[in-house]
Amino acid sequence: MRDIRRWARLTAYCLLVALQPLLTGCETPPPEAALREAITELENGLEGGDVGAVMDRLAANFHYRDMDRKAVGRRLVGVFLRYPERQVNFLNVQVSLDPVTLRDAEVTFNALVWGGRATLPEDADSFRVRSRWREDGGDWVLVELEARGLGE
């Protein structure tokens, strides 16, 4: 009897270990984790000067101040050419998901940016950013952005 229990436990354990990769492979990341990953991709795109990566994270109806998505893309090209060496850091990132839909979110953070033509920065600034994000086809996209200088 004791041997039967031992084999049953061993079989159940082996089955669990064997099926675990299959079970975890089908799992999608939680909404907040996916959103934080999108924010990191946006930060890396800005720092790396990758206009395409940044534009991929902007919704079709994105707006910032008086600029639409297309105008923001043109502005990014100009900024990346003016400051070929740049550093971007998002600090104190706070995510507030809509508790009902889990498809809309507000994200606030401090952005520290500096850059120049060489290794030493020519210009630096810090901003308090409030942004609205939406899940669109499984990807989180930025819908709206407000930024105020921390010195204001």
Secondary structure, DSSP 8 states (H G I E B T S, - for coil): -HHHHHHHHHHHHHHHHHHHHHHHHT----HHHHHHHHHHHHHHHHHHT-HHHHHHTEEEEEEETTEEHHHHHHHHHHHHHH-SEEEEEEEEEEEEE-TTTSSEEEEEEEEEEEEESSSS-SEEEEEEEEEEEEEETTEEEEEEEEEEETT-
